[in-house]
Amino acid sequence: MNKILNEDLLYTLSGLTTEEKNKLQGAQILITGCAGFLGYYIMHFLARFGNELGVKRVVALDNFKLGSPKWLKQIGNLDFVDVQTFDVASDDIASLPDADQCNYIIHMASIASPHFYRKYPIETLDANIWGLRSLLDFYKDKGIKGFLFYSSSEIYGDPDAESIPTDEEYRGFVSATGPRACYDESKRFGETMCMLFANQYNMPITVVRPFNNYGPGMKLSDQRVPADFAKNIYENSDIIMLSDGTPTRTFCYIADAVVGYLKALLYGKYDYFNIGISKPEISIRELAKIYVEKGRDVFGYAGSCKIKAAEEKEYLTHNPQRRCPNTQKAKSVLGYEAQINVAMGVERFLKYLKESARDEVIW
Ligand SMILES: NC(=O)c1ccc[n+]([C@@H]2O[C@H](COP(=O)([O-])OP(=O)(O)OC[C@H]3O[C@@H](n4cnc5c(N)ncnc54)[C@H](O)[C@@H]3O)[C@@H](O)[C@H]2O)c1
């Protein structure tokens, strides 16, 4: 296995308490959206530690709209992992032979890259609305132990300066009709459904709002900024910023983020959490600078950073100017706090890519 990925997975495991790990003993986990970026990491985590943790079965579903990765075929060969082609928005969950045995549900299916959700807006909405609804209906009386719904920091839209860092009670400043609405608004409605089903059926649903993850598993063709910059470094071409570089974000490395997702899944009660890193909040220009510096160290990168207008007309429409989470709630309730700062995370991501290239597994 890739050395960086292996170290990262061990780091993620070390973020769980003994009590949390014990909850996975005998667990049967259903995962939707297993072929994406977060799917890559979570599936590798389960492949690596599933037996050790006593996980009994993993039913992993994806419609493979954005491709069918080779790594998933390998993981699907493990005897406790069952990978199925399944569209969560339109296929019948009851038709899956093992679905009713599953007691932990992770609903990740939903295209997350703005470029691709603008290309497939109705499919994106469907996964978050009808896909979620069908899972909630199916599992509402099955006595499950945990249900994790992936919402997004995008539900906050473009907060004003007083609401940065943004806590979970901020109500959002979001367009219902803009080019990002298929994603933002379906996540918002999804959260409402989770709250209603948790109240009415006493379901252990936990909602996470991820803030800008990056790292191993992110495809170079993903078209989110950390992937675009990594692609430029990898190809030794200039980094192209498609904005003036002033919007700010905090970037949470995948190995840290997945600790938060697992803690939330195993929490087993209704609640909602920002999962991300609270600092540093940096501009896209500063992120590009980090990539250039780390690219020099890792790849001998010789390019520099340029600004260009995006070809996609709506690329910057309703793009939030600032995004930074208040993570106090996740810290006090889940005992979760991300540790890996962006410079270290970018370096690890690039080292991971370098090693993957040597093993010819770049996809
Ligand atoms: N990665 C982040 O930084 C981030 C930030 C905010 C929210 N999220 C949320 O986390 C989840 C996972 O994100 P990601 O980065 O892995 O996304 P991704 O786009 O890389 O992967 C999503 C996967 O879901 C699958 N999918 C989409 N619709 C489906 C359907 N109807 N049926 C079955 N499979 C379907 C896609 O084929 C893809 O493999 C998403 O719900 C996303 O909205 C992620």
The ligand as a Gaussian input file, in Angstrom:
#p B3LYP/6-31G(d) Opt

LIG

0 1
 N      -15.132000      16.393000      -0.065000
 C      -15.541000      17.496000       0.558000
 O      -14.753000      18.394000       0.884000
 C      -16.999000      17.660000       0.894000
 C      -17.437000      18.896000       1.365000
 C      -18.775000      19.042000       1.663000
 C      -19.646000      17.969000       1.548000
 N      -19.195000      16.780000       1.088000
 C      -20.174000      15.686000       0.934000
 O      -19.575000      14.433000       1.238000
 C      -20.060000      13.427000       0.357000
 C      -18.897000      12.751000      -0.366000
 O      -18.117000      13.745000      -1.012000
 P      -17.001000      13.369000      -2.073000
 O      -16.019000      14.470000      -2.066000
 O      -16.553000      11.983000      -1.864000
 O      -17.870000      13.438000      -3.427000
 P      -17.547000      12.814000      -4.866000
 O      -18.274000      13.640000      -5.851000
 O      -16.076000      12.630000      -5.012000
 O      -18.204000      11.364000      -4.784000
 C      -19.582000      11.192000      -4.705000
 C      -19.920000       9.770000      -5.155000
 O      -21.351000       9.616000      -5.078000
 C      -21.760000       8.876000      -6.212000
 N      -23.170000       9.158000      -6.466000
 C      -23.727000      10.320000      -6.844000
 N      -25.049000      10.186000      -7.011000
 C      -25.336000       8.884000      -6.741000
 C      -26.535000       8.124000      -6.739000
 N      -27.713000       8.662000      -7.065000
 N      -26.475000       6.805000      -6.402000
 C      -25.285000       6.237000      -6.074000
 N      -24.120000       6.906000      -6.080000
 C      -24.134000       8.219000      -6.404000
 C      -20.852000       9.354000      -7.334000
 O      -20.812000       8.420000      -8.407000
 C      -19.513000       9.472000      -6.605000
 O      -18.777000       8.270000      -6.665000
 C      -21.043000      14.102000      -0.585000
 O      -22.345000      13.928000      -0.089000
 C      -20.628000      15.553000      -0.523000
 O      -21.697000      16.409000      -0.821000
 C      -17.894000      16.597000       0.743000

